[in-house]
């Protein structure tokens, strides 16, 4: 298993992706809460976007996040290191996401970073 420090750094980098000039314009106006549930450690983290700008990552569980991801820490790390595609993980049921189709399509822009 990945150590907690590495995974938390990757979670912070995930939040920073929304400010990348190549994709930031696509998220302008987005006011969303993205909850990450890490099933193997039973922890929840939230990235809140306010007008597309990520707020600091918080460790907390929300009752009704806009977008919900559920996966293990190791899957999250592999995904963020580009070792496997999100679509493939989704097909293998190793990644679950609750989001509308337009939200999902927009989030795919982050995969290219």
The first five atom37 places (N, CA, C, CB, O) and aatype in JSON, in Angstrom:
{
  "aatype": [20, 20, 20, 20, 20, 20, 20, 20, 20, 20, 20, 20, 20, 20, 20, 20, 20, 20, 20, 20, 20, 20, 20, 20, 20, 20, 20, 20, 20, 20, 20, 20, 20, 20, 20, 20, 20, 20, 20, 20, 20, 20, 20, 20, 20, 20, 20, 20, 20, 20, 20, 20, 20, 20, 20, 20, 20, 20, 20, 20, 20, 20, 20, 20, 20, 20, 20, 20, 20, 20, 20, 20, 20, 20, 20, 20, 20, 20, 20, 20, 20, 20, 20, 20, 20, 20, 20, 20, 20, 20, 20, 20, 20, 20, 20, 20, 20, 20, 20, 20, 20, 20, 20, 20, 20, 20, 20, 20, 20, 20, 20, 20, 20],
  "atom_mask": [
    [1, 1, 1, 1, 1],
    [1, 1, 1, 1, 1],
    [1, 1, 1, 1, 1],
    [1, 1, 1, 1, 1],
    [1, 1, 1, 1, 1],
    [1, 1, 1, 1, 1],
    [1, 1, 1, 1, 1],
    [1, 1, 1, 1, 1],
    [1, 1, 1, 1, 1],
    [1, 1, 1, 1, 1],
    [1, 1, 1, 1, 1],
    [1, 1, 1, 1, 1],
    [1, 1, 1, 1, 1],
    [1, 1, 1, 1, 1],
    [1, 1, 1, 1, 1],
    [1, 1, 1, 1, 1],
    [1, 1, 1, 1, 1],
    [1, 1, 1, 1, 1],
    [1, 1, 1, 1, 1],
    [1, 1, 1, 1, 1],
    [1, 1, 1, 1, 1],
    [1, 1, 1, 1, 1],
    [1, 1, 1, 1, 1],
    [1, 1, 1, 1, 1],
    [1, 1, 1, 1, 1],
    [1, 1, 1, 1, 1],
    [1, 1, 1, 1, 1],
    [1, 1, 1, 1, 1],
    [1, 1, 1, 1, 1],
    [1, 1, 1, 1, 1],
    [1, 1, 1, 1, 1],
    [1, 1, 1, 1, 1],
    [1, 1, 1, 1, 1],
    [1, 1, 1, 1, 1],
    [1, 1, 1, 1, 1],
    [1, 1, 1, 1, 1],
    [1, 1, 1, 1, 1],
    [1, 1, 1, 1, 1],
    [1, 1, 1, 1, 1],
    [1, 1, 1, 1, 1],
    [1, 1, 1, 1, 1],
    [1, 1, 1, 1, 1],
    [1, 1, 1, 1, 1],
    [1, 1, 1, 1, 1],
    [1, 1, 1, 1, 1],
    [1, 1, 1, 1, 1],
    [1, 1, 1, 1, 1],
    [1, 1, 1, 1, 1],
    [1, 1, 1, 1, 1],
    [1, 1, 1, 1, 1],
    [1, 1, 1, 1, 1],
    [1, 1, 1, 1, 1],
    [1, 1, 1, 1, 1],
    [1, 1, 1, 1, 1],
    [1, 1, 1, 1, 1],
    [1, 1, 1, 1, 1],
    [1, 1, 1, 1, 1],
    [1, 1, 1, 1, 1],
    [1, 1, 1, 1, 1],
    [1, 1, 1, 1, 1],
    [1, 1, 1, 1, 1],
    [1, 1, 1, 1, 1],
    [1, 1, 1, 1, 1],
    [1, 1, 1, 1, 1],
    [1, 1, 1, 1, 1],
    [1, 1, 1, 1, 1],
    [1, 1, 1, 1, 1],
    [1, 1, 1, 1, 1],
    [1, 1, 1, 1, 1],
    [1, 1, 1, 1, 1],
    [1, 1, 1, 1, 1],
    [1, 1, 1, 1, 1],
    [1, 1, 1, 1, 1],
    [1, 1, 1, 1, 1],
    [1, 1, 1, 1, 1],
    [1, 1, 1, 1, 1],
    [1, 1, 1, 1, 1],
    [1, 1, 1, 1, 1],
    [1, 1, 1, 1, 1],
    [1, 1, 1, 1, 1],
    [1, 1, 1, 1, 1],
    [1, 1, 1, 1, 1],
    [1, 1, 1, 1, 1],
    [1, 1, 1, 1, 1],
    [1, 1, 1, 1, 1],
    [1, 1, 1, 1, 1],
    [1, 1, 1, 1, 1],
    [1, 1, 1, 1, 1],
    [1, 1, 1, 1, 1],
    [1, 1, 1, 1, 1],
    [1, 1, 1, 1, 1],
    [1, 1, 1, 1, 1],
    [1, 1, 1, 1, 1],
    [1, 1, 1, 1, 1],
    [1, 1, 1, 1, 1],
    [1, 1, 1, 1, 1],
    [1, 1, 1, 1, 1],
    [1, 1, 1, 1, 1],
    [1, 1, 1, 1, 1],
    [1, 1, 1, 1, 1],
    [1, 1, 1, 1, 1],
    [1, 1, 1, 1, 1],
    [1, 1, 1, 1, 1],
    [1, 1, 1, 1, 1],
    [1, 1, 1, 1, 1],
    [1, 1, 1, 1, 1],
    [1, 1, 1, 1, 1],
    [1, 1, 1, 1, 1],
    [1, 1, 1, 1, 1],
    [1, 1, 1, 1, 1],
    [1, 1, 1, 1, 1],
    [1, 1, 1, 1, 1],
    [1, 1, 1, 1, 1]
  ],
  "atom_positions": [
    [[0.84, -1.19, 0.0], [0.0, 0.0, 0.0], [0.88, 1.25, 0.0], [-0.95, 0.0, 1.22], [1.96, 1.27, 0.59]],
    [[0.41, 2.26, -0.66], [1.08, 3.55, -0.74], [1.09, 4.21, 0.63], [0.39, 4.46, -1.78], [0.13, 4.08, 1.39]],
    [[2.17, 4.92, 0.94], [2.15, 5.6, 2.23], [1.23, 6.82, 2.16], [3.59, 6.02, 2.66], [1.01, 7.4, 1.1]],
    [[0.71, 7.18, 3.31], [-0.32, 8.22, 3.39], [0.19, 9.57, 2.89], [-0.81, 8.36, 4.82], [-0.56, 10.32, 2.25]],
    [[1.43, 9.89, 3.18], [1.98, 11.17, 2.74], [1.97, 11.3, 1.22], [3.4, 11.35, 3.27], [1.61, 12.35, 0.68]],
    [[2.37, 10.23, 0.52], [2.39, 10.25, -0.94], [0.98, 10.43, -1.49], [3.03, 8.96, -1.49], [0.75, 11.22, -2.4]],
    [[0.04, 9.68, -0.94], [-1.32, 9.76, -1.45], [-1.94, 11.14, -1.18], [-2.19, 8.66, -0.82], [-2.67, 11.66, -2.03]],
    [[-1.66, 11.74, -0.03], [-2.19, 13.07, 0.26], [-1.56, 14.13, -0.65], [-1.95, 13.44, 1.74], [-2.23, 15.09, -1.04]],
    [[-0.29, 13.96, -0.99], [0.36, 14.88, -1.94], [-0.3, 14.77, -3.32], [1.88, 14.58, -2.04], [-0.51, 15.78, -3.99]],
    [[-0.62, 13.55, -3.73], [-1.29, 13.36, -5.02], [-2.71, 13.95, -4.99], [-1.34, 11.87, -5.37], [-3.18, 14.47, -6.01]],
    [[-3.36, 13.87, -3.87], [-4.7, 14.47, -3.75], [-4.6, 16.0, -3.88], [-5.35, 14.09, -2.39], [-5.45, 16.62, -4.53]],
    [[-3.58, 16.59, -3.28], [-3.35, 18.03, -3.43], [-3.05, 18.38, -4.89], [-2.19, 18.5, -2.51], [-3.55, 19.38, -5.41]],
    [[-2.24, 17.55, -5.55], [-1.93, 17.79, -6.96], [-3.17, 17.65, -7.82], [-0.84, 16.82, -7.44], [-3.33, 18.36, -8.81]],
    [[-4.06, 16.73, -7.45], [-5.33, 16.57, -8.17], [-6.12, 17.88, -8.11], [-6.16, 15.4, -7.57], [-6.67, 18.33, -9.12]],
    [[-6.17, 18.48, -6.94], [-6.88, 19.76, -6.79], [-6.22, 20.85, -7.64], [-6.91, 20.19, -5.29], [-6.92, 21.66, -8.26]],
    [[-4.9, 20.87, -7.67], [-4.18, 21.89, -8.44], [-4.44, 21.8, -9.94], [-2.69, 21.77, -8.18], [-4.31, 22.8, -10.65]],
    [[-4.8, 20.62, -10.42], [-5.04, 20.46, -11.86], [-6.1, 21.41, -12.39], [-5.45, 19.03, -12.16], [-6.06, 21.81, -13.55]],
    [[-7.05, 21.78, -11.55], [-8.13, 22.68, -11.98], [-7.62, 24.08, -12.32], [-9.2, 22.78, -10.9], [-8.3, 24.84, -13.01]],
    [[-6.42, 24.43, -11.85], [-5.86, 25.75, -12.13], [-4.92, 25.74, -13.33], [-5.13, 26.27, -10.91], [-4.42, 26.79, -13.74]],
    [[-4.67, 24.57, -13.89], [-3.79, 24.46, -15.05], [-4.4, 25.25, -16.22], [-3.56, 22.96, -15.45], [-5.57, 25.05, -16.55]],
    [[-3.63, 26.13, -16.84], [-4.15, 26.96, -17.93], [-4.77, 26.18, -19.09], [-3.06, 27.82, -18.47], [-5.64, 26.69, -19.79]],
    [[-4.33, 24.93, -19.28], [-4.87, 24.13, -20.37], [-6.32, 23.71, -20.13], [-4.02, 22.89, -20.58], [-7.03, 23.4, -21.09]],
    [[-6.77, 23.7, -18.88], [-8.14, 23.25, -18.59], [-8.96, 24.22, -17.74], [-8.09, 21.93, -17.89], [-10.18, 24.09, -17.65]],
    [[-8.31, 25.19, -17.11], [-8.99, 26.07, -16.15], [-10.24, 26.73, -16.74], [-8.05, 27.14, -15.67], [-11.25, 26.87, -16.05]],
    [[-10.17, 27.14, -18.0], [-11.33, 27.82, -18.61], [-12.56, 26.92, -18.67], [-10.97, 28.29, -20.03], [-13.69, 27.41, -18.64]],
    [[-12.35, 25.6, -18.75], [-13.48, 24.67, -18.82], [-14.22, 24.57, -17.48], [-12.99, 23.29, -19.24], [-15.38, 24.17, -17.44]],
    [[-13.54, 24.93, -16.39], [-14.14, 24.8, -15.07], [-14.6, 26.13, -14.49], [-13.17, 24.15, -14.13], [-15.15, 26.18, -13.39]],
    [[-14.36, 27.22, -15.23], [-14.83, 28.53, -14.77], [-16.34, 28.47, -14.57], [-14.46, 29.66, -15.79], [-17.07, 27.97, -15.42]],
    [[-16.79, 28.98, -13.44], [-18.22, 28.96, -13.13], [-18.67, 27.7, -12.41], [-19.01, 29.12, -14.39], [-19.82, 27.61, -11.97]],
    [[-17.78, 26.73, -12.28], [-18.13, 25.48, -11.59], [-18.11, 25.7, -10.09], [-17.16, 24.34, -11.98], [-17.1, 26.15, -9.54]],
    [[-19.2, 25.39, -9.45], [-19.31, 25.4, -7.99], [-19.75, 23.99, -7.61], [-20.33, 26.52, -7.46], [-20.94, 23.69, -7.57]],
    [[-18.77, 23.15, -7.34], [-19.02, 21.72, -7.11], [-18.24, 21.24, -5.89], [-18.63, 20.88, -8.36], [-17.2, 21.79, -5.54]],
    [[-18.77, 20.22, -5.27], [-18.03, 19.53, -4.21], [-17.73, 18.12, -4.7], [-18.83, 19.5, -2.87], [-18.63, 17.36, -5.06]],
    [[-16.45, 17.79, -4.71], [-16.0, 16.48, -5.15], [-15.54, 15.7, -3.93], [-14.86, 16.59, -6.23], [-14.59, 16.1, -3.25]],
    [[-16.21, 14.62, -3.66], [-15.85, 13.79, -2.51], [-15.11, 12.55, -2.99], [-17.11, 13.4, -1.69], [-15.54, 11.88, -3.93]],
    [[-14.0, 12.26, -2.34], [-13.21, 11.06, -2.61], [-13.37, 10.13, -1.42], [-11.7, 11.39, -2.87], [-13.03, 10.49, -0.29]],
    [[-13.88, 8.93, -1.68], [-14.0, 7.92, -0.63], [-12.96, 6.85, -0.92], [-15.45, 7.3, -0.58], [-12.99, 6.2, -1.97]],
    [[-12.03, 6.67, 0.0], [-10.99, 5.67, -0.15], [-11.41, 4.45, 0.65], [-9.59, 6.21, 0.32], [-11.32, 4.41, 1.88]],
    [[-11.88, 3.45, -0.08], [-12.56, 2.3, 0.51], [-11.66, 1.43, 1.39], [-13.14, 1.45, -0.59], [-12.14, 0.83, 2.35]],
    [[-10.38, 1.37, 1.08], [-9.5, 0.5, 1.87], [-9.13, 1.09, 3.22], [-8.25, 0.22, 1.09], [-8.8, 0.35, 4.15]],
    [[-9.18, 2.41, 3.35], [-8.86, 3.05, 4.63], [-10.08, 3.73, 5.25], [-7.74, 4.07, 4.44], [-9.99, 4.3, 6.34]],
    [[-11.21, 3.65, 4.56], [-12.47, 4.24, 5.02], [-12.31, 5.71, 5.42], [-13.02, 3.44, 6.21], [-12.73, 6.13, 6.5]],
    [[-11.68, 6.47, 4.53], [-11.53, 7.91, 4.76], [-12.14, 8.66, 3.59], [-10.04, 8.29, 4.94], [-12.19, 8.17, 2.46]],
    [[-12.61, 9.87, 3.89], [-13.27, 10.73, 2.92], [-12.53, 12.06, 2.86], [-14.76, 10.93, 3.27], [-12.17, 12.63, 3.89]],
    [[-12.33, 12.56, 1.64], [-11.71, 13.85, 1.43], [-12.54, 14.63, 0.42], [-10.24, 13.7, 0.94], [-13.17, 14.05, -0.46]],
    [[-12.53, 15.94, 0.56], [-13.34, 16.8, -0.29], [-12.47, 17.86, -0.95], [-14.47, 17.46, 0.53], [-11.61, 18.48, -0.32]],
    [[-12.71, 18.05, -2.25], [-12.18, 19.19, -2.98], [-13.4, 20.0, -3.39], [-11.29, 18.75, -4.24], [-14.25, 19.52, -4.13]],
    [[-13.47, 21.22, -2.91], [-14.57, 22.09, -3.29], [-14.07, 23.07, -4.34], [-15.15, 22.85, -2.04], [-13.01, 23.68, -4.19]],
    [[-14.84, 23.21, -5.41], [-14.52, 24.18, -6.45], [-15.47, 25.36, -6.31], [-14.62, 23.55, -7.86], [-16.69, 25.19, -6.29]],
    [[-14.91, 26.55, -6.23], [-15.7, 27.77, -6.18], [-15.32, 28.59, -7.41], [-15.44, 28.58, -4.84], [-14.2, 29.09, -7.51]],
    [[-16.25, 28.72, -8.33], [-16.0, 29.36, -9.63], [-14.8, 28.7, -10.32], [-15.75, 30.88, -9.45], [-13.99, 29.36, -10.97]],
    [[-14.71, 27.37, -10.16], [-13.65, 26.6, -10.8], [-12.33, 26.59, -10.06], [-13.43, 27.13, -12.15], [-11.4, 25.9, -10.47]],
    [[-12.22, 27.34, -8.96], [-10.98, 27.41, -8.19], [-11.05, 26.42, -7.03], [-10.74, 28.87, -7.66], [-11.98, 26.47, -6.22]],
    [[-10.08, 25.5, -6.95], [-10.11, 24.52, -5.86], [-9.77, 25.16, -4.52], [-9.13, 23.38, -6.15], [-8.84, 25.97, -4.41]],
    [[-10.53, 24.8, -3.52], [-10.27, 25.21, -2.16], [-9.36, 24.14, -1.53], [-11.61, 25.38, -1.34], [-9.17, 23.08, -2.12]],
    [[-8.8, 24.42, -0.37], [-7.92, 23.42, 0.26], [-8.65, 22.08, 0.46], [-7.4, 23.94, 1.61], [-9.83, 22.04, 0.8]],
    [[-7.92, 21.0, 0.24], [-8.47, 19.66, 0.44], [-8.8, 19.5, 1.91], [-7.47, 18.55, -0.04], [-8.01, 19.85, 2.79]],
    [[-9.99, 18.96, 2.18], [-10.41, 18.74, 3.55], [-10.73, 17.27, 3.77], [-11.63, 19.61, 3.89], [-11.28, 16.6, 2.9]],
    [[-10.39, 16.79, 4.94], [-10.75, 15.43, 5.32], [-12.11, 15.52, 6.0], [-9.66, 14.76, 6.27], [-12.22, 15.97, 7.14]],
    [[-13.15, 15.1, 5.28], [-14.49, 15.09, 5.85], [-15.43, 14.33, 4.93], [-15.0, 16.54, 6.07], [-15.14, 14.11, 3.75]],
    [[-16.54, 13.93, 5.48], [-17.57, 13.21, 4.73], [-18.78, 14.11, 4.59], [-17.95, 11.87, 5.43], [-19.28, 14.68, 5.56]],
    [[-19.25, 14.24, 3.35], [-20.43, 15.05, 3.06], [-21.64, 14.15, 2.87], [-20.2, 15.92, 1.81], [-21.51, 13.0, 2.43]],
    [[-22.81, 14.66, 3.2], [-24.04, 13.9, 3.0], [-24.43, 13.83, 1.53], [-25.17, 14.5, 3.8], [-24.93, 12.8, 1.06]],
    [[-24.21, 14.92, 0.79], [-24.66, 14.96, -0.59], [-23.68, 15.74, -1.48], [-26.07, 15.58, -0.67], [-23.99, 16.86, -1.91]],
    [[-22.5, 15.16, -1.75], [-21.55, 15.87, -2.62], [-22.09, 15.93, -4.05], [-20.17, 15.17, -2.6], [-22.92, 15.11, -4.45]],
    [[-21.62, 16.9, -4.79], [-22.02, 17.01, -6.2], [-21.51, 15.82, -6.99], [-21.51, 18.32, -6.82], [-22.23, 15.23, -7.8]],
    [[-20.24, 15.48, -6.76], [-19.57, 14.38, -7.47], [-18.9, 13.49, -6.43], [-18.52, 14.93, -8.51], [-18.27, 13.98, -5.49]],
    [[-19.05, 12.19, -6.6], [-18.5, 11.24, -5.63], [-17.63, 10.22, -6.34], [-19.62, 10.53, -4.85], [-18.06, 9.56, -7.29]],
    [[-16.39, 10.09, -5.87], [-15.48, 9.06, -6.35], [-15.3, 8.04, -5.23], [-14.1, 9.67, -6.79], [-15.25, 8.39, -4.06]],
    [[-15.2, 6.79, -5.6], [-14.95, 5.73, -4.62], [-13.94, 4.76, -5.2], [-16.27, 5.0, -4.22], [-14.14, 4.21, -6.28]],
    [[-12.83, 4.55, -4.46], [-11.75, 3.67, -4.94], [-10.78, 3.43, -3.78], [-11.01, 4.29, -6.17], [-10.89, 4.07, -2.73]],
    [[-9.84, 2.53, -3.99], [-8.79, 2.32, -2.99], [-7.69, 3.37, -3.19], [-8.2, 0.88, -3.1], [-7.62, 4.02, -4.23]],
    [[-6.87, 3.53, -2.19], [-5.74, 4.45, -2.27], [-4.81, 4.06, -3.41], [-4.97, 4.49, -0.93], [-4.39, 4.91, -4.19]],
    [[-4.48, 2.77, -3.51], [-3.57, 2.32, -4.57], [-4.11, 2.59, -5.96], [-3.28, 0.84, -4.41], [-3.35, 2.93, -6.87]],
    [[-5.41, 2.44, -6.15], [-6.03, 2.74, -7.45], [-5.92, 4.24, -7.73], [-7.53, 2.29, -7.47], [-5.59, 4.63, -8.85]],
    [[-6.18, 5.07, -6.73], [-6.06, 6.52, -6.89], [-4.63, 6.9, -7.3], [-6.45, 7.24, -5.58], [-4.44, 7.73, -8.19]],
    [[-3.65, 6.3, -6.65], [-2.25, 6.6, -6.95], [-1.91, 6.17, -8.38], [-1.32, 5.89, -5.93], [-1.31, 6.93, -9.13]],
    [[-2.3, 4.95, -8.74], [-2.02, 4.46, -10.1], [-2.68, 5.35, -11.16], [-2.5, 3.01, -10.26], [-2.09, 5.64, -12.2]],
    [[-3.89, 5.77, -10.89], [-4.62, 6.63, -11.81], [-3.9, 7.97, -11.97], [-6.07, 6.86, -11.31], [-3.74, 8.46, -13.09]],
    [[-3.47, 8.55, -10.87], [-2.82, 9.86, -10.92], [-1.4, 9.81, -11.44], [-2.83, 10.47, -9.56], [-0.86, 10.84, -11.86]],
    [[-0.79, 8.66, -11.42], [0.54, 8.51, -12.01], [0.46, 8.12, -13.47], [1.36, 7.47, -11.23], [1.48, 7.95, -14.13]],
    [[-0.77, 7.98, -13.99], [-0.96, 7.63, -15.39], [-0.67, 6.18, -15.7], [-0.1, 8.49, -16.24], [-0.45, 5.83, -16.86]],
    [[-0.67, 5.32, -14.69], [-0.37, 3.9, -14.89], [-1.56, 3.12, -15.44], [0.08, 3.28, -13.59], [-1.39, 2.02, -15.97]],
    [[-2.75, 3.68, -15.32], [-3.96, 3.02, -15.81], [-5.0, 4.1, -16.08], [-4.49, 1.95, -14.77], [-5.0, 5.15, -15.43]],
    [[-5.88, 3.84, -17.02], [-6.89, 4.85, -17.37], [-8.11, 4.76, -16.45], [-7.32, 4.68, -18.84], [-8.47, 3.68, -15.98]],
    [[-8.71, 5.9, -16.21], [-9.93, 5.94, -15.41], [-11.04, 5.13, -16.03], [-10.38, 7.37, -15.22], [-11.82, 4.49, -15.33]],
    [[-11.13, 5.16, -17.36], [-12.18, 4.4, -18.04], [-12.01, 2.91, -17.81], [-12.18, 4.71, -19.56], [-12.98, 2.19, -17.56]],
    [[-10.76, 2.44, -17.9], [-10.49, 1.03, -17.68], [-10.82, 0.64, -16.23], [-9.01, 0.71, -18.0], [-11.41, -0.41, -15.99]],
    [[-10.44, 1.49, -15.29], [-10.76, 1.22, -13.88], [-12.27, 1.18, -13.65], [-10.12, 2.28, -12.97], [-12.78, 0.35, -12.9]],
    [[-12.96, 2.08, -14.31], [-14.42, 2.12, -14.2], [-15.03, 0.82, -14.75], [-15.0, 3.35, -14.96], [-15.92, 0.24, -14.13]],
    [[-14.54, 0.38, -15.9], [-15.03, -0.87, -16.49], [-14.76, -2.06, -15.58], [-14.38, -1.09, -17.85], [-15.57, -2.99, -15.51]],
    [[-13.63, -2.03, -14.9], [-13.26, -3.13, -14.0], [-13.94, -3.0, -12.63], [-11.75, -3.16, -13.83], [-13.73, -3.84, -11.75]],
    [[-14.74, -1.96, -12.47], [-15.44, -1.68, -11.21], [-14.49, -1.42, -10.05], [-16.37, -2.83, -10.87], [-14.82, -1.67, -8.89]],
    [[-13.29, -0.92, -10.37], [-12.34, -0.55, -9.33], [-12.44, 0.93, -8.99], [-10.92, -0.89, -9.77], [-11.87, 1.41, -8.01]],
    [[-13.18, 1.65, -9.83], [-13.44, 3.07, -9.64], [-14.93, 3.28, -9.84], [-12.6, 3.96, -10.63], [-15.5, 2.9, -10.86]],
    [[-15.55, 3.89, -8.85], [-16.96, 4.24, -8.97], [-17.05, 5.75, -8.93], [-17.83, 3.59, -7.84], [-16.34, 6.41, -8.17]],
    [[-17.93, 6.28, -9.76], [-18.14, 7.72, -9.8], [-19.63, 8.01, -9.9], [-17.37, 8.37, -10.98], [-20.36, 7.38, -10.66]],
    [[-20.06, 8.98, -9.09], [-21.43, 9.45, -9.16], [-21.35, 10.89, -9.67], [-22.17, 9.35, -7.76], [-20.91, 11.79, -8.95]],
    [[-21.78, 11.08, -10.91], [-21.75, 12.4, -11.54], [-22.65, 12.36, -12.76], [-20.28, 12.82, -11.93], [-22.97, 11.28, -13.27]],
    [[-23.06, 13.51, -13.21], [-23.85, 13.56, -14.44], [-22.91, 13.3, -15.62], [-24.59, 14.93, -14.6], [-21.7, 13.43, -15.48]],
    [[-23.46, 12.95, -16.75], [-22.64, 12.71, -17.94], [-21.86, 13.98, -18.34], [-23.52, 12.24, -19.11], [-20.67, 13.87, -18.63]],
    [[-22.49, 15.16, -18.37], [-21.7, 16.36, -18.72], [-20.55, 16.61, -17.72], [-22.62, 17.6, -18.77], [-19.47, 17.04, -18.12]],
    [[-20.79, 16.36, -16.43], [-19.72, 16.52, -15.43], [-18.59, 15.53, -15.7], [-20.27, 16.34, -14.0], [-17.42, 15.89, -15.64]],
    [[-18.96, 14.29, -15.98], [-17.97, 13.25, -16.25], [-17.13, 13.61, -17.48], [-18.66, 11.89, -16.46], [-15.91, 13.45, -17.47]],
    [[-17.78, 14.09, -18.51], [-17.04, 14.47, -19.73], [-16.07, 15.62, -19.44], [-18.04, 14.88, -20.86], [-14.94, 15.62, -19.92]],
    [[-16.51, 16.58, -18.66], [-15.64, 17.7, -18.34], [-14.46, 17.25, -17.48], [-16.44, 18.8, -17.61], [-13.33, 17.71, -17.69]],
    [[-14.71, 16.37, -16.52], [-13.65, 15.86, -15.65], [-12.58, 15.09, -16.41], [-14.24, 14.99, -14.58], [-11.43, 15.02, -15.98]],
    [[-12.95, 14.51, -17.54], [-11.97, 13.76, -18.35], [-10.86, 14.66, -18.88], [-12.68, 13.08, -19.52], [-9.78, 14.17, -19.22]],
    [[-11.1, 15.95, -18.94], [-10.07, 16.88, -19.4], [-8.86, 16.85, -18.47], [-10.64, 18.31, -19.49], [-7.73, 17.13, -18.89]],
    [[-9.09, 16.52, -17.2], [-8.01, 16.47, -16.22], [-7.09, 15.28, -16.45], [-8.58, 16.41, -14.8], [-5.93, 15.31, -16.06]],
    [[-7.61, 14.23, -17.08], [-6.82, 13.01, -17.31], [-5.62, 13.25, -18.2], [-7.69, 11.93, -17.91], [-4.65, 12.5, -18.15]],
    [[-5.68, 14.27, -19.01], [-4.6, 14.55, -19.97], [-3.45, 15.33, -19.34], [-5.15, 15.33, -21.15], [-2.42, 15.56, -19.98]],
    [[-3.63, 15.72, -18.09], [-2.57, 16.52, -17.41], [-1.6, 15.64, -16.66], [-3.19, 17.54, -16.44], [-0.66, 16.13, -16.04]]
  ]
}
